[in-house]
Amino acid sequence: MQIDFHHAVTYAVARRPLIFDLNTFALEDGPGIRTTVFLKGCPLSCTWCQNPESMASGPEIAFHAGRCMACGACVEACPEAAVDLGYPGRIDRSRCTVCGDCVGACPTTALEMVGRFFPEEELVRRLLANRAFYETSGGGVTFSGGEPTQYAGYVGRVMEGLKAEGIHIAIQTSGMFDLREFEAGLLPWLDLIFFDIKLMDPEEHRRFTGRGNDRILENFTALSRGTGVEIVPRVPLVPGITDSRGNLDRIGRFLKGKRCGACVLLPYNPAGDSKRAALGSGPLVY
């Protein structure tokens, strides 16, 4: 997706939700062929996150070393002297203001602005452009992140526009949200909820995600009591963290008797390591 970096900076300052990817022809984020909308910003900071660019709500600049031809255009463009061809990761992020001038000057997309704001009407139009694929495959649109529930007003209005056109709508959530806001702003438009349950032990959850899990479990319990919307629990299988017999047994006991779809086990995806490097940060440590 081509990112307009000036738009990204402007709307991040205005605290509007930024989208870091529109994944068209997605086949694993719900039934049929889908478009998945990835929003930036998450209340959790999972050590294994495969999309670390989703954690911060503001725009970020990624450096892809394999694309760089060391032409120096980015150095000349930076008004803060934050770019240096000899600097590890190319950008001194302590000086970088994320203005995006270096991104605009880069001829090879080695520098990439991550995050763009779409006005609601524009986003609905873009998502409806693939209507034929949704209709022929039984697909639709999935909202993911980050944590899309953080922007219930914006996302809800986009969902309403899609639902008016008969589009199937799903959401992927960590479960860390205000239940009243979710029920009022998002639930009326949803056909499917993918709800992540990572760790049952509250201290382990805090250690590896940065937050406790009380609200997550309470929200799942409330939604599973019967909302008319299918809720599917998902468990990421992270080696040495979430995949222990004890944790999986506790999740099974928690889910027993609740109204929900079959639990989905997600294989570990190590893609986050290279993405963190591109963003100038190392692995998260707790």
BAFI-3210 file (N, C-alpha, C; in Angstrom, 3 decimals, decimal comma, padded with zeros to 6 digits):
// residues 286
n [1|2|3|4|5|6|7|8|9|10|11|12|13|14|15|16|17|18|19|20|21|22|23|24|25|26|27|28|29|30|31|32|33|34|35|36|37|38|39|40|41|42|43|44|45|46|47|48|49|50|51|52|53|54|55|56|57|58|59|60|61|62|63|64|65|66|67|68|69|70|71|72|73|74|75|76|77|78|79|80|81|82|83|84|85|86|87|88|89|90|91|92|93|94|95|96|97|98|99|100|101|102|103|104|105|106|107|108|109|110|111|112|113|114|115|116|117|118|119|120|121|122|123|124|125|126|127|128|129|130|131|132|133|134|135|136|137|138|139|140|141|142|143|144|145|146|147|148|149|150|151|152|153|154|155|156|157|158|159|160|161|162|163|164|165|166|167|168|169|170|171|172|173|174|175|176|177|178|179|180|181|182|183|184|185|186|187|188|189|190|191|192|193|194|195|196|197|198|199|200|201|202|203|204|205|206|207|208|209|210|211|212|213|214|215|216|217|218|219|220|221|222|223|224|225|226|227|228|229|230|231|232|233|234|235|236|237|238|239|240|241|242|243|244|245|246|247|248|249|250|251|252|253|254|255|256|257|258|259|260|261|262|263|264|265|266|267|268|269|270|271|272|273|274|275|276|277|278|279|280|281|282|283|284|285|286]
n.u [000,839|000,608|001,903|000,901|002,964|002,844|000,145|000,011|001,536|000,159|-002,432|-001,882|-000,987|-003,380|-004,595|-006,042|-007,158|-004,704|-003,934|-001,998|-001,853|-003,653|-004,826|-005,541|-007,433|-007,203|-007,112|-007,240|-008,476|-011,095|-014,238|-014,206|-012,945|-011,239|-010,825|-008,442|-008,210|-005,705|-005,098|-003,166|-001,841|-002,094|-003,213|-001,796|001,494|002,763|005,354|005,910|004,773|003,744|003,321|004,822|004,781|002,262|001,914|002,470|000,508|000,992|002,590|005,362|008,759|010,118|013,089|014,386|016,933|017,831|016,860|018,199|020,332|022,286|022,389|022,261|020,265|018,329|019,762|020,384|017,818|016,799|015,739|016,582|019,047|019,084|019,529|021,914|024,251|026,092|025,061|023,759|020,868|020,218|018,709|018,864|016,949|016,456|016,641|014,931|011,955|009,884|008,985|008,919|010,285|012,591|011,563|010,056|012,128|013,511|014,452|014,030|012,223|013,382|013,169|010,270|007,124|005,079|001,819|-001,227|-003,885|-007,265|-010,042|-013,378|-015,324|-013,732|-012,322|-014,409|-015,178|-012,856|-012,814|-015,180|-014,543|-013,715|-015,963|-017,088|-015,468|-015,948|-018,650|-018,786|-017,285|-018,216|-017,069|-015,662|-015,018|-012,420|-011,488|-008,520|-005,397|-002,552|-005,179|-008,317|-010,626|-009,997|-010,671|-013,474|-015,543|-014,771|-014,199|-016,648|-018,374|-017,365|-017,872|-020,668|-021,228|-020,346|-022,004|-024,450|-024,262|-024,438|-022,197|-020,216|-018,856|-016,042|-014,085|-010,886|-009,653|-007,875|-009,272|-009,018|-010,809|-013,333|-016,320|-018,967|-018,659|-017,862|-020,136|-022,036|-020,944|-019,754|-020,659|-023,316|-022,847|-021,377|-020,557|-018,912|-016,600|-013,268|-011,497|-008,803|-007,182|-004,595|-002,880|-003,617|-002,788|-002,647|-000,333|001,649|000,503|000,656|003,414|004,251|002,671|002,329|000,048|-002,613|-005,060|-007,720|-009,857|-009,997|-010,828|-013,254|-014,665|-014,818|-016,381|-018,770|-019,571|-019,895|-022,192|-024,301|-024,948|-025,841|-023,934|-021,322|-018,624|-015,243|-012,738|-009,183|-005,900|-002,610|000,174|002,909|006,185|007,355|006,012|003,083|002,339|002,303|001,299|-000,126|-001,126|-002,752|-004,582|-005,888|-007,051|-008,811|-010,537|-011,623|-013,060|-014,940|-018,313|-019,084|-020,709|-019,467|-017,451|-015,415|-012,217|-009,403|-006,121|-003,249|-000,385|002,993|004,473|007,409|007,842|007,893|010,423|012,177|010,726|010,775|013,465|013,566|012,189|013,895|014,209|014,931|014,238|011,424|011,792|011,208]
n.v [-001,189|002,186|004,817|007,993|010,142|012,727|013,006|011,012|012,020|014,409|013,528|011,839|013,575|014,829|012,847|010,885|007,697|005,564|003,615|000,820|-001,140|-002,469|-005,394|-007,074|-009,734|-011,586|-014,716|-015,969|-014,671|-014,964|-016,116|-016,934|-014,749|-011,898|-008,452|-007,218|-004,870|-003,175|-001,533|000,966|001,010|-000,277|-001,594|-003,576|-005,071|-007,386|-009,757|-011,398|-010,311|-010,288|-008,152|-005,613|-002,994|-002,233|-001,488|001,186|004,153|006,326|007,599|005,852|005,421|003,048|001,248|-000,490|-002,400|-004,028|-002,866|-000,526|001,679|003,316|006,038|008,522|010,457|010,628|011,587|014,195|015,223|015,297|017,463|017,551|016,453|013,758|011,479|009,199|007,667|005,967|005,203|002,775|001,166|003,393|005,707|008,138|007,908|009,370|011,952|012,173|013,501|012,353|013,516|012,745|013,565|012,267|009,857|010,631|011,381|009,077|006,853|004,142|002,966|002,134|003,474|003,799|005,129|004,269|003,981|005,549|007,873|007,350|009,036|008,284|007,834|007,447|005,136|003,262|003,245|002,172|-000,373|-001,467|-001,749|-004,295|-005,811|-007,741|-009,993|-010,594|-011,280|-013,485|-015,377|-015,595|-013,910|-010,958|-008,127|-007,673|-006,306|-005,449|-005,289|-004,286|-002,843|-002,682|-001,922|000,280|002,465|002,886|004,620|005,635|003,191|001,917|003,560|003,152|000,415|000,509|001,747|-000,253|-002,387|-001,446|-001,996|-004,676|-006,200|-008,780|-008,688|-008,857|-008,925|-008,749|-009,093|-008,242|-008,308|-006,394|-003,995|-001,412|-002,587|-001,551|000,457|-001,098|-002,715|-000,789|000,656|-001,085|-003,783|-003,916|-004,095|-006,303|-009,588|-011,602|-012,419|-012,598|-013,571|-013,106|-015,186|-015,389|-015,968|-017,519|-017,223|-014,442|-012,963|-013,946|-013,157|-010,371|-010,105|-010,885|-009,449|-006,921|-006,068|-006,903|-009,623|-009,546|-007,874|-008,756|-011,465|-011,090|-009,639|-011,511|-013,488|-012,079|-011,481|-014,020|-014,914|-014,657|-012,922|-012,968|-012,836|-014,607|-015,819|-016,485|-018,048|-017,538|-018,817|-017,946|-019,935|-019,724|-020,651|-021,861|-019,944|-019,473|-022,017|-024,074|-027,071|-026,638|-023,989|-024,236|-026,138|-024,670|-022,663|-024,229|-025,119|-022,678|-021,987|-023,992|-024,805|-022,303|-020,162|-020,345|-020,466|-023,172|-023,391|-021,728|-022,526|-020,693|-020,791|-020,017|-017,035|-015,737|-013,293|-010,784|-010,104|-009,205|-007,008|-005,386|-004,743|-003,185|-000,987|000,103|-000,950|-003,386|-006,838|-007,122|-006,877|-008,340]
n.w [000,000|-000,901|000,962|002,004|003,336|004,441|005,049|006,984|009,163|009,755|010,550|012,656|014,604|015,084|016,433|015,109|013,920|012,504|009,649|008,917|007,047|004,292|003,640|000,918|-000,572|001,485|003,125|005,546|007,593|008,344|006,873|003,353|000,682|001,754|002,790|004,937|007,444|008,973|011,895|013,608|016,947|020,164|023,281|024,500|024,767|023,490|023,740|021,612|019,374|016,020|014,444|015,124|014,308|014,759|017,366|018,394|018,240|016,632|013,557|012,041|010,908|008,830|008,091|005,421|004,914|002,803|000,492|000,141|-001,657|-000,882|-001,758|-000,625|-000,757|001,239|003,406|002,615|002,502|005,101|007,621|010,229|010,503|011,116|009,727|008,627|006,603|007,706|010,094|012,324|011,249|009,901|010,754|013,280|015,820|018,069|017,290|015,196|013,849|012,564|010,213|007,578|005,318|004,438|003,572|001,377|-000,297|-000,851|-003,389|-003,632|-001,911|000,436|002,778|004,623|005,360|007,997|008,476|007,862|007,573|006,661|005,506|006,561|004,534|002,277|002,977|003,125|000,425|-000,769|000,370|-000,578|-003,201|-003,705|-003,690|-005,449|-005,120|-002,451|-002,557|-004,316|-002,980|-000,439|001,377|002,991|005,086|007,433|010,534|012,100|013,922|015,839|017,897|017,033|018,419|019,890|018,486|018,343|017,521|014,951|013,546|013,860|012,360|009,800|009,575|009,656|007,218|005,483|006,203|005,351|002,723|002,685|003,455|004,880|008,127|010,193|013,239|014,768|017,946|020,950|023,206|025,155|025,952|026,393|027,463|027,264|025,340|023,182|022,783|022,121|019,950|018,066|018,061|016,885|014,135|013,579|012,361|013,120|015,646|016,367|019,076|021,050|023,377|025,468|027,760|030,844|033,511|035,581|036,334|034,634|032,262|032,511|032,579|029,991|028,213|029,159|030,454|032,769|032,796|033,572|032,600|029,973|030,175|031,462|029,526|027,455|028,656|029,058|026,391|025,395|026,503|024,888|022,206|019,696|017,835|016,363|018,261|018,288|019,964|020,054|020,260|020,433|019,738|021,325|021,588|024,662|026,115|025,769|025,087|026,935|028,645|030,988|030,698|028,404|029,296|031,304|029,768|028,280|030,324|031,071|028,777|028,655|028,463|027,665|025,283|022,290|019,279|017,908|019,373|018,007|017,230|016,883|014,922|015,844|014,681|013,566|012,352|013,474|014,466|012,373|011,569|013,851|013,839|011,522|012,383|014,121|016,672|019,199|020,233|022,444|025,963|029,123]
ca.u [000,000|001,376|001,589|001,101|003,567|002,380|-001,144|000,250|001,981|-000,900|-003,546|-001,428|-001,000|-004,786|-005,023|-006,964|-006,614|-003,879|-003,947|-000,669|-001,941|-004,924|-004,448|-006,601|-007,404|-006,833|-007,849|-007,134|-009,024|-012,534|-014,690|-014,106|-011,897|-011,515|-009,836|-008,176|-007,789|-004,833|-004,980|-002,061|-002,170|-002,540|-002,995|-000,868|002,821|003,134|006,748|005,998|003,897|004,229|003,137|005,230|004,420|000,896|001,851|002,363|-000,618|001,461|003,343|006,752|009,526|010,834|014,224|014,589|018,326|018,033|016,433|018,964|021,490|023,215|022,530|022,409|019,161|017,649|020,611|020,205|016,437|016,409|015,988|017,073|020,319|018,859|019,815|023,352|024,495|026,925|024,378|023,012|019,454|020,144|018,056|019,019|015,546|016,378|016,555|013,915|010,626|008,946|008,394|008,706|011,028|013,519|010,757|009,723|013,325|014,098|013,999|013,912|011,331|014,121|012,543|008,822|006,266|004,115|000,620|-001,924|-005,297|-008,242|-011,399|-014,275|-015,963|-012,728|-012,033|-015,551|-015,088|-011,761|-013,183|-016,254|-013,996|-013,545|-017,263|-017,337|-014,760|-016,670|-019,936|-018,621|-016,585|-018,768|-016,088|-016,038|-013,970|-012,004|-010,740|-007,497|-004,468|-003,138|-006,451|-009,301|-011,668|-009,583|-011,245|-014,825|-016,355|-014,331|-014,386|-018,075|-018,992|-016,953|-018,648|-022,058|-021,269|-020,198|-023,184|-025,514|-024,069|-024,570|-020,880|-019,907|-017,844|-015,410|-013,092|-009,903|-009,420|-007,160|-010,221|-008,762|-011,632|-014,468|-017,423|-020,115|-018,316|-017,872|-021,516|-022,793|-020,374|-019,241|-021,414|-024,468|-022,448|-020,483|-021,031|-017,946|-015,580|-012,116|-011,144|-007,565|-006,905|-003,180|-002,378|-004,613|-002,205|-002,620|001,028|002,319|-000,083|001,245|004,836|004,515|001,865|002,336|-001,219|-003,303|-006,058|-009,056|-010,853|-010,105|-011,648|-014,606|-015,310|-015,146|-017,505|-019,978|-019,974|-020,255|-023,492|-025,300|-025,158|-026,263|-022,740|-020,409|-017,353|-014,288|-011,509|-007,941|-004,750|-001,315|001,057|004,248|007,021|007,888|005,232|001,652|002,046|002,466|000,112|-000,881|-001,867|-003,797|-005,616|-006,662|-007,886|-009,890|-011,505|-012,301|-013,987|-015,936|-019,660|-019,398|-021,229|-018,445|-017,032|-014,255|-011,000|-008,410|-004,734|-002,473|001,045|003,892|005,018|008,552|008,052|008,067|011,834|012,713|009,993|011,305|014,751|013,307|011,682|014,963|014,114|015,248|013,177|010,929|012,355|010,466]
ca.v [000,000|003,415|005,656|009,427|010,385|013,990|012,696|010,205|012,888|015,359|012,939|011,285|014,683|015,049|011,656|010,087|006,348|005,326|002,260|000,498|-002,064|-002,998|-006,670|-007,576|-011,167|-012,351|-015,983|-016,578|-013,759|-015,129|-016,900|-016,388|-013,778|-010,739|-007,388|-007,008|-003,506|-003,193|-000,222|001,133|001,305|-001,446|-001,462|-004,623|-005,062|-008,799|-009,942|-012,179|-009,694|-010,408|-006,847|-004,591|-001,677|-001,949|-001,143|002,630|004,707|007,342|007,127|005,443|005,225|001,773|001,198|-001,820|-002,329|-004,721|-002,033|000,721|001,727|004,284|007,188|009,720|011,399|010,771|012,432|015,571|015,667|015,363|018,779|017,403|015,726|012,510|010,355|009,070|006,392|005,119|004,947|001,507|001,423|004,595|006,860|008,440|008,141|010,377|013,250|012,107|014,036|011,612|014,449|012,004|014,096|011,235|008,866|011,189|011,493|007,762|006,356|002,683|002,590|001,594|004,156|003,672|005,650|003,254|004,569|006,576|008,079|007,361|009,476|007,130|007,595|006,903|003,758|002,443|003,089|001,246|-001,722|-001,934|-002,019|-005,744|-006,423|-008,930|-011,124|-010,955|-011,908|-014,792|-016,315|-015,561|-013,205|-009,675|-007,262|-007,940|-005,220|-006,030|-004,272|-003,357|-003,123|-001,829|-001,427|001,570|003,514|002,360|005,564|005,617|001,854|001,641|004,261|002,437|-000,823|000,827|001,962|-001,557|-003,217|-000,920|-002,624|-006,115|-006,841|-009,546|-007,946|-009,543|-008,155|-009,484|-008,265|-008,779|-008,340|-005,302|-002,875|-001,034|-003,419|-000,730|001,110|-002,156|-003,135|000,297|001,181|-002,069|-005,037|-003,955|-004,281|-007,456|-010,945|-012,567|-011,861|-013,414|-013,052|-013,755|-015,512|-015,732|-016,583|-017,484|-016,726|-012,977|-012,430|-014,282|-012,291|-009,046|-010,178|-011,044|-008,535|-005,600|-005,786|-008,049|-010,211|-009,564|-007,285|-009,609|-012,633|-010,611|-009,279|-012,736|-014,127|-011,303|-011,637|-015,412|-015,231|-014,670|-011,611|-013,181|-012,751|-015,720|-015,459|-017,577|-017,827|-017,892|-018,907|-018,018|-020,934|-019,153|-021,624|-021,511|-018,908|-019,786|-023,370|-025,081|-027,899|-025,997|-022,832|-024,700|-026,784|-023,619|-022,023|-025,168|-025,086|-021,387|-021,981|-025,045|-024,374|-020,977|-020,156|-019,833|-021,407|-023,987|-022,619|-021,772|-022,430|-019,950|-021,115|-018,891|-016,370|-014,936|-012,148|-009,556|-009,782|-008,383|-005,745|-004,552|-004,229|-002,119|000,165|000,602|-001,443|-004,793|-007,626|-006,629|-007,594|-008,169]
ca.w [000,000|-000,963|002,107|001,896|004,640|005,003|005,665|008,178|010,250|010,080|011,253|013,926|015,545|015,407|017,171|014,329|013,736|011,331|009,100|008,396|005,910|003,788|003,052|000,059|-000,895|002,673|003,173|006,870|008,593|008,307|005,719|002,005|000,357|002,580|002,963|006,353|007,756|010,144|012,519|014,546|018,329|020,926|024,723|024,928|024,133|023,548|023,362|020,373|018,373|014,649|013,817|016,089|013,782|015,188|018,790|018,577|017,491|015,698|012,396|012,250|009,688|008,785|007,175|004,864|004,465|001,541|-000,635|000,131|-002,545|-000,290|-002,653|000,183|-000,917|002,522|004,241|002,156|002,712|006,518|008,200|011,594|010,446|011,839|008,837|008,379|005,927|008,546|011,358|012,324|011,054|009,066|011,381|014,705|016,168|019,125|016,627|014,140|014,160|011,714|009,242|006,346|004,168|003,954|002,862|000,077|-001,132|-001,116|-004,689|-003,666|-000,809|001,584|003,900|004,448|006,418|008,425|009,051|007,093|007,889|005,586|005,857|006,607|003,236|001,364|003,353|002,700|-001,036|-001,078|000,778|-001,464|-004,536|-003,835|-003,396|-006,277|-004,515|-001,229|-002,867|-004,954|-002,091|000,910|002,205|003,561|005,620|008,809|011,163|012,961|014,410|016,787|018,544|016,352|019,324|020,449|017,640|018,140|016,765|013,553|012,971|013,822|011,227|008,587|009,562|009,315|005,773|004,817|006,460|004,503|001,413|002,841|003,574|006,089|008,889|011,321|013,976|015,557|019,121|022,112|024,313|026,087|025,508|027,217|026,964|026,876|024,078|022,164|022,513|021,512|018,720|017,116|018,045|015,960|012,739|013,485|012,101|013,633|016,541|016,731|020,393|021,483|024,775|025,372|028,987|031,908|034,748|035,465|036,415|033,382|031,231|032,681|032,243|028,557|027,391|029,751|031,139|033,337|031,894|034,164|031,706|028,788|030,501|031,760|028,271|026,722|029,345|028,791|024,998|025,115|027,103|023,829|021,596|018,326|016,990|016,620|018,874|018,113|020,715|019,372|021,161|019,748|020,342|021,384|022,289|025,974|026,789|025,816|024,606|027,981|028,925|032,054|030,187|027,494|030,115|031,970|028,747|027,988|031,418|031,007|027,648|028,795|028,803|027,127|023,918|021,379|018,259|018,240|019,621|016,939|017,686|015,892|014,963|016,106|013,505|014,024|011,466|014,236|014,725|011,298|011,559|014,929|013,376|010,552|013,120|014,977|018,043|019,366|020,826|023,710|027,105|030,383]
c.u [000,875|000,947|001,873|001,634|003,140|001,014|-000,934|000,615|000,849|-001,977|-003,133|-001,429|-002,425|-005,397|-006,122|-006,336|-005,849|-003,966|-002,571|-000,699|-003,398|-004,574|-005,620|-006,376|-006,873|-007,726|-007,884|-007,764|-010,544|-012,936|-014,478|-012,905|-012,236|-010,481|-009,678|-007,590|-006,988|-004,649|-003,825|-002,577|-002,724|-002,275|-002,050|000,472|003,396|004,557|006,904|005,265|004,503|004,056|003,538|004,952|003,003|000,825|001,642|001,229|-000,184|002,232|004,770|007,433|010,301|011,959|014,465|015,974|018,544|017,641|017,334|020,152|022,474|023,463|022,702|021,294|018,439|018,427|020,400|018,816|016,090|016,735|016,583|018,439|020,237|019,194|021,295|023,582|025,336|026,283|023,637|021,509|019,169|019,624|018,418|017,644|015,386|016,258|015,412|012,571|009,530|008,241|008,141|009,466|011,976|012,777|010,434|010,909|013,881|013,573|013,712|012,941|012,063|013,623|011,039|008,098|005,189|002,955|000,044|-003,368|-006,126|-009,537|-012,366|-014,889|-014,975|-012,430|-013,173|-015,487|-014,003|-012,145|-014,276|-015,747|-013,823|-014,847|-017,488|-016,666|-015,446|-017,914|-019,781|-018,009|-017,215|-017,840|-016,602|-014,833|-013,706|-011,188|-009,797|-006,548|-003,139|-004,456|-007,515|-010,373|-011,275|-010,214|-012,687|-015,692|-016,049|-014,629|-015,873|-018,771|-018,604|-017,742|-020,091|-022,208|-021,164|-021,458|-024,376|-025,447|-024,075|-023,262|-020,741|-018,730|-017,356|-014,431|-012,165|-009,508|-008,632|-008,086|-010,042|-009,511|-012,719|-015,710|-018,621|-019,871|-018,354|-019,299|-022,313|-022,281|-020,006|-020,142|-022,591|-024,108|-021,669|-021,226|-020,153|-016,912|-014,502|-011,522|-009,922|-007,542|-005,498|-002,670|-003,442|-004,065|-002,052|-001,221|001,830|001,803|000,527|002,716|005,074|003,692|001,833|001,081|-001,773|-004,403|-007,476|-010,113|-011,071|-011,044|-013,083|-015,354|-015,700|-016,368|-018,805|-020,468|-020,446|-021,609|-024,605|-025,574|-025,736|-025,127|-021,801|-019,094|-016,430|-013,027|-010,289|-006,795|-003,479|-000,403|002,505|005,134|007,564|007,096|003,758|001,341|002,188|001,160|-000,761|-001,716|-003,011|-004,922|-006,506|-007,551|-009,070|-010,956|-012,297|-013,367|-015,131|-017,281|-020,033|-019,881|-020,188|-018,120|-015,834|-013,022|-009,999|-007,020|-003,900|-001,002|001,883|004,465|006,157|008,798|008,318|009,505|012,403|012,001|010,486|012,645|014,554|012,834|012,720|014,886|014,437|014,066|012,735|011,450|011,516|011,262]
c.v [001,240|004,343|007,116|009,899|011,704|013,815|011,941|011,088|013,799|014,724|012,233|012,365|014,963|013,862|010,903|008,721|006,216|003,862|001,966|-000,541|-002,337|-004,263|-007,229|-009,055|-012,002|-013,588|-016,605|-015,727|-013,792|-015,891|-016,163|-015,485|-012,471|-009,640|-007,178|-005,622|-003,534|-001,775|-000,195|001,473|000,092|-001,219|-002,518|-004,452|-006,472|-009,000|-010,630|-011,516|-009,766|-009,119|-005,737|-003,174|-001,286|-001,420|000,351|003,176|005,728|006,756|006,770|005,311|003,919|001,870|-000,237|-001,848|-002,956|-003,905|-000,806|000,630|002,812|005,500|008,498|010,729|011,651|011,684|013,901|016,103|015,919|016,734|018,724|016,729|014,419|011,283|010,364|007,702|005,447|004,738|003,612|001,774|002,711|005,841|006,954|008,848|009,095|011,782|013,315|012,648|013,373|012,556|013,776|012,516|013,058|010,172|009,362|011,259|010,146|007,187|004,861|002,132|001,883|002,228|004,206|004,279|004,625|003,950|005,680|006,666|008,060|007,984|008,301|006,806|006,982|005,445|002,833|002,204|002,080|-000,187|-002,301|-002,231|-003,509|-006,505|-007,712|-010,161|-011,562|-011,765|-013,299|-015,830|-016,416|-014,858|-011,886|-008,908|-007,625|-006,759|-005,818|-004,918|-004,874|-003,833|-002,184|-001,270|-000,111|002,733|003,153|003,315|005,518|004,271|001,527|002,328|003,631|001,135|-000,571|001,045|000,670|-002,404|-002,750|-001,506|-004,145|-006,864|-007,571|-008,885|-008,773|-008,594|-009,116|-008,597|-009,005|-008,906|-007,235|-004,062|-002,586|-001,728|-002,587|-000,055|000,114|-002,517|-002,050|000,649|000,172|-003,295|-005,034|-004,283|-005,572|-008,752|-011,987|-011,840|-012,905|-012,807|-013,807|-013,983|-016,087|-016,508|-016,463|-016,958|-015,206|-012,381|-012,747|-013,403|-010,892|-009,044|-010,149|-010,124|-007,115|-005,230|-007,062|-008,529|-010,207|-009,045|-008,159|-010,783|-012,234|-010,270|-010,512|-013,407|-013,409|-011,514|-013,048|-015,801|-015,209|-013,281|-011,740|-013,111|-013,894|-015,202|-016,672|-017,268|-018,281|-017,852|-018,955|-019,005|-020,434|-020,088|-021,081|-020,462|-019,315|-021,254|-024,446|-025,842|-027,228|-024,835|-023,275|-025,406|-025,737|-022,878|-022,921|-025,150|-023,777|-021,382|-022,985|-024,466|-023,010|-021,104|-019,518|-020,902|-022,207|-023,102|-022,827|-021,604|-021,809|-020,316|-019,862|-018,355|-015,441|-013,678|-010,855|-009,149|-008,866|-007,035|-004,820|-003,953|-003,068|-000,842|000,721|000,156|-002,928|-005,544|-007,021|-007,489|-007,285|-008,781]
c.w [000,000|000,164|001,781|003,246|005,248|005,669|006,967|009,356|010,702|010,941|012,541|014,985|015,995|016,143|016,424|014,079|012,429|010,930|008,527|007,286|005,579|003,020|002,243|-000,251|000,269|002,770|004,560|007,963|008,624|007,061|004,401|001,782|001,056|002,352|004,458|006,555|009,049|010,674|013,515|015,944|019,049|022,406|025,282|024,218|024,213|023,024|022,015|019,209|016,976|013,865|014,793|015,611|014,184|016,616|019,020|017,719|016,454|014,534|012,768|010,893|009,796|007,762|006,748|004,204|003,097|000,313|-000,831|-000,822|-002,119|-001,181|-001,892|000,054|000,402|003,460|003,890|002,490|004,169|007,117|009,604|011,660|011,234|011,009|008,492|007,745|006,763|009,864|011,293|012,221|010,327|009,785|012,860|015,216|017,340|018,550|015,626|014,636|013,331|010,738|007,903|005,146|003,585|003,153|001,455|-000,865|-001,552|-002,434|-004,716|-002,635|000,320|002,873|003,644|005,635|006,729|009,121|008,201|007,561|006,616|006,120|005,715|005,243|002,244|001,685|002,933|001,193|-001,407|-000,745|-000,119|-002,870|-004,788|-003,578|-004,183|-005,686|-003,229|-001,568|-003,455|-004,019|-000,705|001,881|002,737|004,036|007,073|009,318|012,203|013,407|014,781|017,383|017,979|017,270|019,976|019,701|017,309|017,317|015,284|012,908|012,858|012,658|009,896|008,462|009,149|007,814|004,999|004,987|005,638|003,099|001,509|002,996|004,911|006,807|010,071|012,001|014,699|016,723|020,189|023,309|025,322|025,601|026,535|026,666|026,511|025,528|022,925|021,786|021,798|020,119|017,659|016,962|017,062|014,521|012,519|013,177|012,776|014,484|016,764|017,998|020,914|022,992|024,815|026,576|030,072|033,225|034,660|035,520|035,161|032,243|031,308|032,258|030,735|027,660|027,934|030,503|031,752|032,405|032,439|033,186|030,481|029,058|030,810|030,466|027,473|027,340|029,035|027,363|024,687|025,712|026,068|023,302|020,191|017,339|017,358|017,192|018,837|018,922|019,927|020,381|020,334|020,472|020,276|022,202|023,609|026,716|026,903|025,544|025,669|028,199|029,981|031,544|029,283|028,247|030,781|030,977|028,406|029,059|031,410|029,914|027,812|029,223|028,263|025,680|023,004|020,344|018,725|018,375|018,479|017,544|016,579|015,989|015,164|014,803|013,950|013,196|012,213|014,438|013,646|011,233|012,663|014,532|012,403|011,227|014,099|016,413|018,065|019,921|022,157|024,855|028,348|031,518]
res [m|q|i|d|f|h|h|a|v|t|y|a|v|a|r|r|p|l|i|f|d|l|n|t|f|a|l|e|d|g|p|g|i|r|t|t|v|f|l|k|g|c|p|l|s|c|t|w|c|q|n|p|e|s|m|a|s|g|p|e|i|a|f|h|a|g|r|c|m|a|c|g|a|c|v|e|a|c|p|e|a|a|v|d|l|g|y|p|g|r|i|d|r|s|r|c|t|v|c|g|d|c|v|g|a|c|p|t|t|a|l|e|m|v|g|r|f|f|p|e|e|e|l|v|r|r|l|l|a|n|r|a|f|y|e|t|s|g|g|g|v|t|f|s|g|g|e|p|t|q|y|a|g|y|v|g|r|v|m|e|g|l|k|a|e|g|i|h|i|a|i|q|t|s|g|m|f|d|l|r|e|f|e|a|g|l|l|p|w|l|d|l|i|f|f|d|i|k|l|m|d|p|e|e|h|r|r|f|t|g|r|g|n|d|r|i|l|e|n|f|t|a|l|s|r|g|t|g|v|e|i|v|p|r|v|p|l|v|p|g|i|t|d|s|r|g|n|l|d|r|i|g|r|f|l|k|g|k|r|c|g|a|c|v|l|l|p|y|n|p|a|g|d|s|k|r|a|a|l|g|s|g|p|l|v|y]
***
